[in-house]
């Protein structure tokens, strides 16, 4: 099987239960890919934040706590 049409034809011959299992498997592969992209994005953000903090940029934690407290109170 090398073409989409052949794959679609083969899938149409599966039982409903087998098609559901295939759909779940395909969804799990897509979700894993999305989670990996999210993780990579988070790690890049954390690296950037670490560089900023090491360069003396950023906001002191006490100021962050005050800001968060004011946001929650709204």
mmCIF file of the N, C-alpha and C atoms, coordinates in Angstrom:
data_MODEL
# 
_entry.id   MODEL 
# 
loop_
_atom_site.group_PDB 
_atom_site.id 
_atom_site.type_symbol 
_atom_site.label_atom_id 
_atom_site.label_alt_id 
_atom_site.label_comp_id 
_atom_site.label_asym_id 
_atom_site.label_entity_id 
_atom_site.label_seq_id 
_atom_site.pdbx_PDB_ins_code 
_atom_site.Cartn_x 
_atom_site.Cartn_y 
_atom_site.Cartn_z 
_atom_site.occupancy 
_atom_site.B_iso_or_equiv 
_atom_site.pdbx_formal_charge 
_atom_site.auth_seq_id 
_atom_site.auth_comp_id 
_atom_site.auth_asym_id 
_atom_site.auth_atom_id 
_atom_site.pdbx_PDB_model_num 
ATOM 1   N N  . UNK A 1 1  ? 0.846   -1.181 0.000  1.00 0.00 ? 1  UNK A N  1 
ATOM 2   C CA . UNK A 1 1  ? 0.000   0.000  0.000  1.00 0.00 ? 1  UNK A CA 1 
ATOM 3   C C  . UNK A 1 1  ? 0.883   1.233  0.000  1.00 0.00 ? 1  UNK A C  1 
ATOM 4   N N  . UNK A 1 2  ? 0.764   2.012  -1.043 1.00 0.00 ? 2  UNK A N  1 
ATOM 5   C CA . UNK A 1 2  ? 1.615   3.187  -1.086 1.00 0.00 ? 2  UNK A CA 1 
ATOM 6   C C  . UNK A 1 2  ? 0.856   4.459  -1.416 1.00 0.00 ? 2  UNK A C  1 
ATOM 7   N N  . UNK A 1 3  ? -0.376  4.341  -1.831 1.00 0.00 ? 3  UNK A N  1 
ATOM 8   C CA . UNK A 1 3  ? -1.121  5.554  -2.150 1.00 0.00 ? 3  UNK A CA 1 
ATOM 9   C C  . UNK A 1 3  ? -2.260  5.744  -1.158 1.00 0.00 ? 3  UNK A C  1 
ATOM 10  N N  . UNK A 1 4  ? -2.680  6.978  -1.066 1.00 0.00 ? 4  UNK A N  1 
ATOM 11  C CA . UNK A 1 4  ? -3.789  7.289  -0.171 1.00 0.00 ? 4  UNK A CA 1 
ATOM 12  C C  . UNK A 1 4  ? -5.044  6.528  -0.581 1.00 0.00 ? 4  UNK A C  1 
ATOM 13  N N  . UNK A 1 5  ? -5.289  6.430  -1.868 1.00 0.00 ? 5  UNK A N  1 
ATOM 14  C CA . UNK A 1 5  ? -6.479  5.713  -2.347 1.00 0.00 ? 5  UNK A CA 1 
ATOM 15  C C  . UNK A 1 5  ? -6.450  4.255  -1.911 1.00 0.00 ? 5  UNK A C  1 
ATOM 16  N N  . UNK A 1 6  ? -5.285  3.616  -1.983 1.00 0.00 ? 6  UNK A N  1 
ATOM 17  C CA . UNK A 1 6  ? -5.169  2.210  -1.554 1.00 0.00 ? 6  UNK A CA 1 
ATOM 18  C C  . UNK A 1 6  ? -5.406  2.088  -0.055 1.00 0.00 ? 6  UNK A C  1 
ATOM 19  N N  . UNK A 1 7  ? -4.881  3.021  0.695  1.00 0.00 ? 7  UNK A N  1 
ATOM 20  C CA . UNK A 1 7  ? -5.071  2.994  2.154  1.00 0.00 ? 7  UNK A CA 1 
ATOM 21  C C  . UNK A 1 7  ? -6.540  3.205  2.490  1.00 0.00 ? 7  UNK A C  1 
ATOM 22  N N  . UNK A 1 8  ? -7.174  4.171  1.831  1.00 0.00 ? 8  UNK A N  1 
ATOM 23  C CA . UNK A 1 8  ? -8.592  4.424  2.071  1.00 0.00 ? 8  UNK A CA 1 
ATOM 24  C C  . UNK A 1 8  ? -9.431  3.203  1.726  1.00 0.00 ? 8  UNK A C  1 
ATOM 25  N N  . UNK A 1 9  ? -9.094  2.536  0.632  1.00 0.00 ? 9  UNK A N  1 
ATOM 26  C CA . UNK A 1 9  ? -9.829  1.330  0.238  1.00 0.00 ? 9  UNK A CA 1 
ATOM 27  C C  . UNK A 1 9  ? -9.674  0.234  1.296  1.00 0.00 ? 9  UNK A C  1 
ATOM 28  N N  . UNK A 1 10 ? -8.453  0.066  1.777  1.00 0.00 ? 10 UNK A N  1 
ATOM 29  C CA . UNK A 1 10 ? -8.206  -0.954 2.801  1.00 0.00 ? 10 UNK A CA 1 
ATOM 30  C C  . UNK A 1 10 ? -8.968  -0.617 4.082  1.00 0.00 ? 10 UNK A C  1 
ATOM 31  N N  . UNK A 1 11 ? -8.987  0.643  4.458  1.00 0.00 ? 11 UNK A N  1 
ATOM 32  C CA . UNK A 1 11 ? -9.695  1.060  5.671  1.00 0.00 ? 11 UNK A CA 1 
ATOM 33  C C  . UNK A 1 11 ? -11.190 0.799  5.532  1.00 0.00 ? 11 UNK A C  1 
ATOM 34  N N  . UNK A 1 12 ? -11.724 1.044  4.337  1.00 0.00 ? 12 UNK A N  1 
ATOM 35  C CA . UNK A 1 12 ? -13.161 0.830  4.142  1.00 0.00 ? 12 UNK A CA 1 
ATOM 36  C C  . UNK A 1 12 ? -13.546 -0.634 4.301  1.00 0.00 ? 12 UNK A C  1 
ATOM 37  N N  . UNK A 1 13 ? -12.574 -1.543 4.188  1.00 0.00 ? 13 UNK A N  1 
ATOM 38  C CA . UNK A 1 13 ? -12.844 -2.967 4.344  1.00 0.00 ? 13 UNK A CA 1 
ATOM 39  C C  . UNK A 1 13 ? -12.742 -3.433 5.802  1.00 0.00 ? 13 UNK A C  1 
ATOM 40  N N  . UNK A 1 14 ? -12.301 -2.550 6.689  1.00 0.00 ? 14 UNK A N  1 
ATOM 41  C CA . UNK A 1 14 ? -12.209 -2.893 8.110  1.00 0.00 ? 14 UNK A CA 1 
ATOM 42  C C  . UNK A 1 14 ? -13.593 -2.856 8.747  1.00 0.00 ? 14 UNK A C  1 
ATOM 43  N N  . UNK A 1 15 ? -13.742 -3.611 9.816  1.00 0.00 ? 15 UNK A N  1 
ATOM 44  C CA . UNK A 1 15 ? -14.999 -3.566 10.577 1.00 0.00 ? 15 UNK A CA 1 
ATOM 45  C C  . UNK A 1 15 ? -15.090 -2.212 11.283 1.00 0.00 ? 15 UNK A C  1 
ATOM 46  N N  . UNK A 1 16 ? -16.285 -1.890 11.757 1.00 0.00 ? 16 UNK A N  1 
ATOM 47  C CA . UNK A 1 16 ? -16.468 -0.632 12.492 1.00 0.00 ? 16 UNK A CA 1 
ATOM 48  C C  . UNK A 1 16 ? -15.535 -0.566 13.703 1.00 0.00 ? 16 UNK A C  1 
ATOM 49  N N  . UNK A 1 17 ? -15.402 -1.695 14.378 1.00 0.00 ? 17 UNK A N  1 
ATOM 50  C CA . UNK A 1 17 ? -14.547 -1.744 15.558 1.00 0.00 ? 17 UNK A CA 1 
ATOM 51  C C  . UNK A 1 17 ? -13.087 -1.516 15.183 1.00 0.00 ? 17 UNK A C  1 
ATOM 52  N N  . UNK A 1 18 ? -12.646 -2.126 14.098 1.00 0.00 ? 18 UNK A N  1 
ATOM 53  C CA . UNK A 1 18 ? -11.264 -1.941 13.652 1.00 0.00 ? 18 UNK A CA 1 
ATOM 54  C C  . UNK A 1 18 ? -11.031 -0.496 13.185 1.00 0.00 ? 18 UNK A C  1 
ATOM 55  N N  . UNK A 1 19 ? -12.017 0.093  12.524 1.00 0.00 ? 19 UNK A N  1 
ATOM 56  C CA . UNK A 1 19 ? -11.888 1.484  12.102 1.00 0.00 ? 19 UNK A CA 1 
ATOM 57  C C  . UNK A 1 19 ? -11.799 2.410  13.313 1.00 0.00 ? 19 UNK A C  1 
ATOM 58  N N  . UNK A 1 20 ? -12.585 2.114  14.341 1.00 0.00 ? 20 UNK A N  1 
ATOM 59  C CA . UNK A 1 20 ? -12.535 2.924  15.563 1.00 0.00 ? 20 UNK A CA 1 
ATOM 60  C C  . UNK A 1 20 ? -11.167 2.799  16.226 1.00 0.00 ? 20 UNK A C  1 
ATOM 61  N N  . UNK A 1 21 ? -10.620 1.585  16.250 1.00 0.00 ? 21 UNK A N  1 
ATOM 62  C CA . UNK A 1 21 ? -9.289  1.380  16.832 1.00 0.00 ? 21 UNK A CA 1 
ATOM 63  C C  . UNK A 1 21 ? -8.236  2.127  16.027 1.00 0.00 ? 21 UNK A C  1 
ATOM 64  N N  . UNK A 1 22 ? -8.353  2.092  14.707 1.00 0.00 ? 22 UNK A N  1 
ATOM 65  C CA . UNK A 1 22 ? -7.413  2.815  13.854 1.00 0.00 ? 22 UNK A CA 1 
ATOM 66  C C  . UNK A 1 22 ? -7.524  4.317  14.098 1.00 0.00 ? 22 UNK A C  1 
ATOM 67  N N  . UNK A 1 23 ? -8.744  4.822  14.188 1.00 0.00 ? 23 UNK A N  1 
ATOM 68  C CA . UNK A 1 23 ? -8.950  6.252  14.446 1.00 0.00 ? 23 UNK A CA 1 
ATOM 69  C C  . UNK A 1 23 ? -8.331  6.656  15.779 1.00 0.00 ? 23 UNK A C  1 
ATOM 70  N N  . UNK A 1 24 ? -8.507  5.835  16.799 1.00 0.00 ? 24 UNK A N  1 
ATOM 71  C CA . UNK A 1 24 ? -7.919  6.135  18.110 1.00 0.00 ? 24 UNK A CA 1 
ATOM 72  C C  . UNK A 1 24 ? -6.402  6.144  18.025 1.00 0.00 ? 24 UNK A C  1 
ATOM 73  N N  . UNK A 1 25 ? -5.849  5.208  17.289 1.00 0.00 ? 25 UNK A N  1 
ATOM 74  C CA . UNK A 1 25 ? -4.395  5.143  17.134 1.00 0.00 ? 25 UNK A CA 1 
ATOM 75  C C  . UNK A 1 25 ? -3.878  6.386  16.402 1.00 0.00 ? 25 UNK A C  1 
ATOM 76  N N  . UNK A 1 26 ? -4.567  6.772  15.315 1.00 0.00 ? 26 UNK A N  1 
ATOM 77  C CA . UNK A 1 26 ? -4.151  7.963  14.574 1.00 0.00 ? 26 UNK A CA 1 
ATOM 78  C C  . UNK A 1 26 ? -4.243  9.210  15.453 1.00 0.00 ? 26 UNK A C  1 
ATOM 79  N N  . UNK A 1 27 ? -5.330  9.319  16.244 1.00 0.00 ? 27 UNK A N  1 
ATOM 80  C CA . UNK A 1 27 ? -5.469  10.463 17.149 1.00 0.00 ? 27 UNK A CA 1 
ATOM 81  C C  . UNK A 1 27 ? -4.355  10.500 18.180 1.00 0.00 ? 27 UNK A C  1 
ATOM 82  N N  . UNK A 1 28 ? -3.961  9.341  18.688 1.00 0.00 ? 28 UNK A N  1 
ATOM 83  C CA . UNK A 1 28 ? -2.907  9.305  19.698 1.00 0.00 ? 28 UNK A CA 1 
ATOM 84  C C  . UNK A 1 28 ? -1.577  9.751  19.110 1.00 0.00 ? 28 UNK A C  1 
ATOM 85  N N  . UNK A 1 29 ? -1.333  9.425  17.851 1.00 0.00 ? 29 UNK A N  1 
ATOM 86  C CA . UNK A 1 29 ? -0.095  9.862  17.191 1.00 0.00 ? 29 UNK A CA 1 
ATOM 87  C C  . UNK A 1 29 ? -0.101  11.370 16.998 1.00 0.00 ? 29 UNK A C  1 
ATOM 88  N N  . UNK A 1 30 ? -1.254  11.921 16.624 1.00 0.00 ? 30 UNK A N  1 
ATOM 89  C CA . UNK A 1 30 ? -1.354  13.369 16.419 1.00 0.00 ? 30 UNK A CA 1 
ATOM 90  C C  . UNK A 1 30 ? -1.207  14.091 17.756 1.00 0.00 ? 30 UNK A C  1 
ATOM 91  N N  . UNK A 1 31 ? -1.848  13.573 18.788 1.00 0.00 ? 31 UNK A N  1 
ATOM 92  C CA . UNK A 1 31 ? -1.765  14.195 20.110 1.00 0.00 ? 31 UNK A CA 1 
ATOM 93  C C  . UNK A 1 31 ? -0.337  14.181 20.621 1.00 0.00 ? 31 UNK A C  1 
ATOM 94  N N  . UNK A 1 32 ? 0.357   13.083 20.443 1.00 0.00 ? 32 UNK A N  1 
ATOM 95  C CA . UNK A 1 32 ? 1.748   12.999 20.894 1.00 0.00 ? 32 UNK A CA 1 
ATOM 96  C C  . UNK A 1 32 ? 2.592   14.043 20.185 1.00 0.00 ? 32 UNK A C  1 
ATOM 97  N N  . UNK A 1 33 ? 2.337   14.243 18.911 1.00 0.00 ? 33 UNK A N  1 
ATOM 98  C CA . UNK A 1 33 ? 3.075   15.246 18.149 1.00 0.00 ? 33 UNK A CA 1 
ATOM 99  C C  . UNK A 1 33 ? 2.774   16.641 18.672 1.00 0.00 ? 33 UNK A C  1 
ATOM 100 N N  . UNK A 1 34 ? 1.498   16.913 18.967 1.00 0.00 ? 34 UNK A N  1 
ATOM 101 C CA . UNK A 1 34 ? 1.135   18.219 19.498 1.00 0.00 ? 34 UNK A CA 1 
ATOM 102 C C  . UNK A 1 34 ? 1.764   18.439 20.857 1.00 0.00 ? 34 UNK A C  1 
ATOM 103 N N  . UNK A 1 35 ? 1.748   17.405 21.709 1.00 0.00 ? 35 UNK A N  1 
ATOM 104 C CA . UNK A 1 35 ? 2.354   17.535 23.020 1.00 0.00 ? 35 UNK A CA 1 
ATOM 105 C C  . UNK A 1 35 ? 3.852   17.798 22.900 1.00 0.00 ? 35 UNK A C  1 
ATOM 106 N N  . UNK A 1 36 ? 4.501   17.146 21.952 1.00 0.00 ? 36 UNK A N  1 
ATOM 107 C CA . UNK A 1 36 ? 5.924   17.348 21.736 1.00 0.00 ? 36 UNK A CA 1 
ATOM 108 C C  . UNK A 1 36 ? 6.192   18.783 21.308 1.00 0.00 ? 36 UNK A C  1 
ATOM 109 N N  . UNK A 1 37 ? 5.353   19.335 20.428 1.00 0.00 ? 37 UNK A N  1 
ATOM 110 C CA . UNK A 1 37 ? 5.516   20.726 20.013 1.00 0.00 ? 37 UNK A CA 1 
ATOM 111 C C  . UNK A 1 37 ? 5.323   21.660 21.201 1.00 0.00 ? 37 UNK A C  1 
ATOM 112 N N  . UNK A 1 38 ? 4.318   21.385 22.034 1.00 0.00 ? 38 UNK A N  1 
ATOM 113 C CA . UNK A 1 38 ? 4.086   22.204 23.228 1.00 0.00 ? 38 UNK A CA 1 
ATOM 114 C C  . UNK A 1 38 ? 5.286   22.139 24.159 1.00 0.00 ? 38 UNK A C  1 
ATOM 115 N N  . UNK A 1 39 ? 5.820   20.944 24.340 1.00 0.00 ? 39 UNK A N  1 
ATOM 116 C CA . UNK A 1 39 ? 6.968   20.767 25.226 1.00 0.00 ? 39 UNK A CA 1 
ATOM 117 C C  . UNK A 1 39 ? 8.180   21.529 24.690 1.00 0.00 ? 39 UNK A C  1 
ATOM 118 N N  . UNK A 1 40 ? 8.414   21.431 23.387 1.00 0.00 ? 40 UNK A N  1 
ATOM 119 C CA . UNK A 1 40 ? 9.543   22.138 22.788 1.00 0.00 ? 40 UNK A CA 1 
ATOM 120 C C  . UNK A 1 40 ? 9.386   23.646 22.948 1.00 0.00 ? 40 UNK A C  1 
ATOM 121 N N  . UNK A 1 41 ? 8.177   24.145 22.755 1.00 0.00 ? 41 UNK A N  1 
ATOM 122 C CA . UNK A 1 41 ? 7.902   25.572 22.918 1.00 0.00 ? 41 UNK A CA 1 
ATOM 123 C C  . UNK A 1 41 ? 8.132   26.006 24.363 1.00 0.00 ? 41 UNK A C  1 
ATOM 124 N N  . UNK A 1 42 ? 7.658   25.206 25.298 1.00 0.00 ? 42 UNK A N  1 
ATOM 125 C CA . UNK A 1 42 ? 7.853   25.511 26.712 1.00 0.00 ? 42 UNK A CA 1 
ATOM 126 C C  . UNK A 1 42 ? 9.333   25.540 27.058 1.00 0.00 ? 42 UNK A C  1 
ATOM 127 N N  . UNK A 1 43 ? 10.089  24.554 26.590 1.00 0.00 ? 43 UNK A N  1 
ATOM 128 C CA . UNK A 1 43 ? 11.520  24.516 26.886 1.00 0.00 ? 43 UNK A CA 1 
ATOM 129 C C  . UNK A 1 43 ? 12.247  25.725 26.295 1.00 0.00 ? 43 UNK A C  1 
ATOM 130 N N  . UNK A 1 44 ? 11.863  26.142 25.076 1.00 0.00 ? 44 UNK A N  1 
ATOM 131 C CA . UNK A 1 44 ? 12.473  27.346 24.491 1.00 0.00 ? 44 UNK A CA 1 
ATOM 132 C C  . UNK A 1 44 ? 12.168  28.569 25.345 1.00 0.00 ? 44 UNK A C  1 
ATOM 133 N N  . UNK A 1 45 ? 10.918  28.677 25.810 1.00 0.00 ? 45 UNK A N  1 
ATOM 134 C CA . UNK A 1 45 ? 10.523  29.807 26.651 1.00 0.00 ? 45 UNK A CA 1 
ATOM 135 C C  . UNK A 1 45 ? 11.295  29.811 27.967 1.00 0.00 ? 45 UNK A C  1 
ATOM 136 N N  . UNK A 1 46 ? 11.459  28.634 28.551 1.00 0.00 ? 46 UNK A N  1 
ATOM 137 C CA . UNK A 1 46 ? 12.206  28.542 29.812 1.00 0.00 ? 46 UNK A CA 1 
ATOM 138 C C  . UNK A 1 46 ? 13.677  28.895 29.612 1.00 0.00 ? 46 UNK A C  1 
ATOM 139 N N  . UNK A 1 47 ? 14.250  28.466 28.489 1.00 0.00 ? 47 UNK A N  1 
ATOM 140 C CA . UNK A 1 47 ? 15.642  28.830 28.184 1.00 0.00 ? 47 UNK A CA 1 
ATOM 141 C C  . UNK A 1 47 ? 15.783  30.341 28.045 1.00 0.00 ? 47 UNK A C  1 
ATOM 142 N N  . UNK A 1 48 ? 14.833  30.951 27.354 1.00 0.00 ? 48 UNK A N  1 
ATOM 143 C CA . UNK A 1 48 ? 14.863  32.402 27.167 1.00 0.00 ? 48 UNK A CA 1 
ATOM 144 C C  . UNK A 1 48 ? 14.717  33.121 28.507 1.00 0.00 ? 48 UNK A C  1 
ATOM 145 N N  . UNK A 1 49 ? 13.799  32.643 29.339 1.00 0.00 ? 49 UNK A N  1 
ATOM 146 C CA . UNK A 1 49 ? 13.604  33.255 30.650 1.00 0.00 ? 49 UNK A CA 1 
ATOM 147 C C  . UNK A 1 49 ? 14.855  33.119 31.506 1.00 0.00 ? 49 UNK A C  1 
ATOM 148 N N  . UNK A 1 50 ? 15.502  31.963 31.442 1.00 0.00 ? 50 UNK A N  1 
ATOM 149 C CA . UNK A 1 50 ? 16.739  31.751 32.203 1.00 0.00 ? 50 UNK A CA 1 
ATOM 150 C C  . UNK A 1 50 ? 17.819  32.725 31.744 1.00 0.00 ? 50 UNK A C  1 
ATOM 151 N N  . UNK A 1 51 ? 17.947  32.901 30.420 1.00 0.00 ? 51 UNK A N  1 
ATOM 152 C CA . UNK A 1 51 ? 18.942  33.853 29.899 1.00 0.00 ? 51 UNK A CA 1 
ATOM 153 C C  . UNK A 1 51 ? 18.631  35.269 30.373 1.00 0.00 ? 51 UNK A C  1 
ATOM 154 N N  . UNK A 1 52 ? 17.351  35.651 30.346 1.00 0.00 ? 52 UNK A N  1 
ATOM 155 C CA . UNK A 1 52 ? 16.967  36.991 30.808 1.00 0.00 ? 52 UNK A CA 1 
ATOM 156 C C  . UNK A 1 52 ? 17.295  37.187 32.278 1.00 0.00 ? 52 UNK A C  1 
ATOM 157 N N  . UNK A 1 53 ? 16.967  36.204 33.096 1.00 0.00 ? 53 UNK A N  1 
ATOM 158 C CA . UNK A 1 53 ? 17.249  36.308 34.533 1.00 0.00 ? 53 UNK A CA 1 
ATOM 159 C C  . UNK A 1 53 ? 18.749  36.407 34.779 1.00 0.00 ? 53 UNK A C  1 
ATOM 160 N N  . UNK A 1 54 ? 19.522  35.573 34.081 1.00 0.00 ? 54 UNK A N  1 
ATOM 161 C CA . UNK A 1 54 ? 20.974  35.614 34.234 1.00 0.00 ? 54 UNK A CA 1 
ATOM 162 C C  . UNK A 1 54 ? 21.569  36.938 33.764 1.00 0.00 ? 54 UNK A C  1 
ATOM 163 N N  . UNK A 1 55 ? 20.874  37.626 32.856 1.00 0.00 ? 55 UNK A N  1 
ATOM 164 C CA . UNK A 1 55 ? 21.343  38.917 32.353 1.00 0.00 ? 55 UNK A CA 1 
ATOM 165 C C  . UNK A 1 55 ? 20.836  40.071 33.218 1.00 0.00 ? 55 UNK A C  1 
ATOM 166 N N  . UNK A 1 56 ? 20.169  39.743 34.308 1.00 0.00 ? 56 UNK A N  1 
ATOM 167 C CA . UNK A 1 56 ? 19.681  40.777 35.211 1.00 0.00 ? 56 UNK A CA 1 
ATOM 168 C C  . UNK A 1 56 ? 18.344  41.371 34.801 1.00 0.00 ? 56 UNK A C  1 
ATOM 169 N N  . UNK A 1 57 ? 17.719  40.793 33.813 1.00 0.00 ? 57 UNK A N  1 
ATOM 170 C CA . UNK A 1 57 ? 16.393  41.259 33.401 1.00 0.00 ? 57 UNK A CA 1 
ATOM 171 C C  . UNK A 1 57 ? 15.346  40.482 34.193 1.00 0.00 ? 57 UNK A C  1 
ATOM 172 N N  . UNK A 1 58 ? 14.197  41.052 34.322 1.00 0.00 ? 58 UNK A N  1 
ATOM 173 C CA . UNK A 1 58 ? 13.124  40.340 35.000 1.00 0.00 ? 58 UNK A CA 1 
ATOM 174 C C  . UNK A 1 58 ? 12.517  41.158 36.112 1.00 0.00 ? 58 UNK A C  1 
ATOM 175 N N  . UNK A 1 59 ? 11.587  40.547 36.793 1.00 0.00 ? 59 UNK A N  1 
ATOM 176 C CA . UNK A 1 59 ? 10.863  41.202 37.881 1.00 0.00 ? 59 UNK A CA 1 
ATOM 177 C C  . UNK A 1 59 ? 11.097  40.396 39.156 1.00 0.00 ? 59 UNK A C  1 
ATOM 178 N N  . UNK A 1 60 ? 11.425  41.074 40.256 1.00 0.00 ? 60 UNK A N  1 
ATOM 179 C CA . UNK A 1 60 ? 11.617  40.351 41.524 1.00 0.00 ? 60 UNK A CA 1 
ATOM 180 C C  . UNK A 1 60 ? 10.353  39.582 41.910 1.00 0.00 ? 60 UNK A C  1 
ATOM 181 N N  . UNK A 1 61 ? 10.529  38.449 42.525 1.00 0.00 ? 61 UNK A N  1 
ATOM 182 C CA . UNK A 1 61 ? 9.409   37.569 42.865 1.00 0.00 ? 61 UNK A CA 1 
ATOM 183 C C  . UNK A 1 61 ? 8.377   38.249 43.760 1.00 0.00 ? 61 UNK A C  1 
ATOM 184 N N  . UNK A 1 62 ? 8.827   39.115 44.675 1.00 0.00 ? 62 UNK A N  1 
ATOM 185 C CA . UNK A 1 62 ? 7.870   39.812 45.538 1.00 0.00 ? 62 UNK A CA 1 
ATOM 186 C C  . UNK A 1 62 ? 6.943   40.706 44.722 1.00 0.00 ? 62 UNK A C  1 
ATOM 187 N N  . UNK A 1 63 ? 7.487   41.352 43.685 1.00 0.00 ? 63 UNK A N  1 
ATOM 188 C CA . UNK A 1 63 ? 6.658   42.189 42.818 1.00 0.00 ? 63 UNK A CA 1 
ATOM 189 C C  . UNK A 1 63 ? 5.679   41.328 42.018 1.00 0.00 ? 63 UNK A C  1 
ATOM 190 N N  . UNK A 1 64 ? 6.131   40.176 41.563 1.00 0.00 ? 64 UNK A N  1 
ATOM 191 C CA . UNK A 1 64 ? 5.255   39.258 40.838 1.00 0.00 ? 64 UNK A CA 1 
ATOM 192 C C  . UNK A 1 64 ? 4.102   38.841 41.744 1.00 0.00 ? 64 UNK A C  1 
ATOM 193 N N  . UNK A 1 65 ? 4.408   38.499 42.982 1.00 0.00 ? 65 UNK A N  1 
ATOM 194 C CA . UNK A 1 65 ? 3.358   38.080 43.921 1.00 0.00 ? 65 UNK A CA 1 
ATOM 195 C C  . UNK A 1 65 ? 2.340   39.185 44.148 1.00 0.00 ? 65 UNK A C  1 
ATOM 196 N N  . UNK A 1 66 ? 2.812   40.436 44.274 1.00 0.00 ? 66 UNK A N  1 
ATOM 197 C CA . UNK A 1 66 ? 1.890   41.561 44.467 1.00 0.00 ? 66 UNK A CA 1 
ATOM 198 C C  . UNK A 1 66 ? 0.987   41.718 43.238 1.00 0.00 ? 66 UNK A C  1 
ATOM 199 N N  . UNK A 1 67 ? 1.584   41.612 42.051 1.00 0.00 ? 67 UNK A N  1 
ATOM 200 C CA . UNK A 1 67 ? 0.788   41.761 40.830 1.00 0.00 ? 67 UNK A CA 1 
ATOM 201 C C  . UNK A 1 67 ? -0.249  40.656 40.710 1.00 0.00 ? 67 UNK A C  1 
ATOM 202 N N  . UNK A 1 68 ? 0.157   39.443 40.973 1.00 0.00 ? 68 UNK A N  1 
ATOM 203 C CA . UNK A 1 68 ? -0.787  38.316 40.885 1.00 0.00 ? 68 UNK A CA 1 
ATOM 204 C C  . UNK A 1 68 ? -1.920  38.516 41.893 1.00 0.00 ? 68 UNK A C  1 
ATOM 205 N N  . UNK A 1 69 ? -1.579  38.934 43.094 1.00 0.00 ? 69 UNK A N  1 
ATOM 206 C CA . UNK A 1 69 ? -2.601  39.159 44.119 1.00 0.00 ? 69 UNK A CA 1 
ATOM 207 C C  . UNK A 1 69 ? -3.594  40.226 43.663 1.00 0.00 ? 69 UNK A C  1 
ATOM 208 N N  . UNK A 1 70 ? -3.085  41.263 43.001 1.00 0.00 ? 70 UNK A N  1 
ATOM 209 C CA . UNK A 1 70 ? -3.994  42.321 42.537 1.00 0.00 ? 70 UNK A CA 1 
ATOM 210 C C  . UNK A 1 70 ? -4.872  41.827 41.390 1.00 0.00 ? 70 UNK A C  1 
ATOM 211 N N  . UNK A 1 71 ? -4.347  40.953 40.540 1.00 0.00 ? 71 UNK A N  1 
ATOM 212 C CA . UNK A 1 71 ? -5.139  40.411 39.428 1.00 0.00 ? 71 UNK A CA 1 
ATOM 213 C C  . UNK A 1 71 ? -6.237  39.508 39.962 1.00 0.00 ? 71 UNK A C  1 
ATOM 214 N N  . UNK A 1 72 ? -5.919  38.712 40.973 1.00 0.00 ? 72 UNK A N  1 
ATOM 215 C CA . UNK A 1 72 ? -6.897  37.775 41.530 1.00 0.00 ? 72 UNK A CA 1 
ATOM 216 C C  . UNK A 1 72 ? -8.014  38.538 42.240 1.00 0.00 ? 72 UNK A C  1 
ATOM 217 N N  . UNK A 1 73 ? -7.666  39.667 42.824 1.00 0.00 ? 73 UNK A N  1 
ATOM 218 C CA . UNK A 1 73 ? -8.652  40.444 43.575 1.00 0.00 ? 73 UNK A CA 1 
ATOM 219 C C  . UNK A 1 73 ? -9.660  41.124 42.662 1.00 0.00 ? 73 UNK A C  1 
ATOM 220 N N  . UNK A 1 74 ? -9.351  41.250 41.390 1.00 0.00 ? 74 UNK A N  1 
ATOM 221 C CA . UNK A 1 74 ? -10.267 41.957 40.464 1.00 0.00 ? 74 UNK A CA 1 
ATOM 222 C C  . UNK A 1 74 ? -11.467 41.137 40.116 1.00 0.00 ? 74 UNK A C  1 
# 
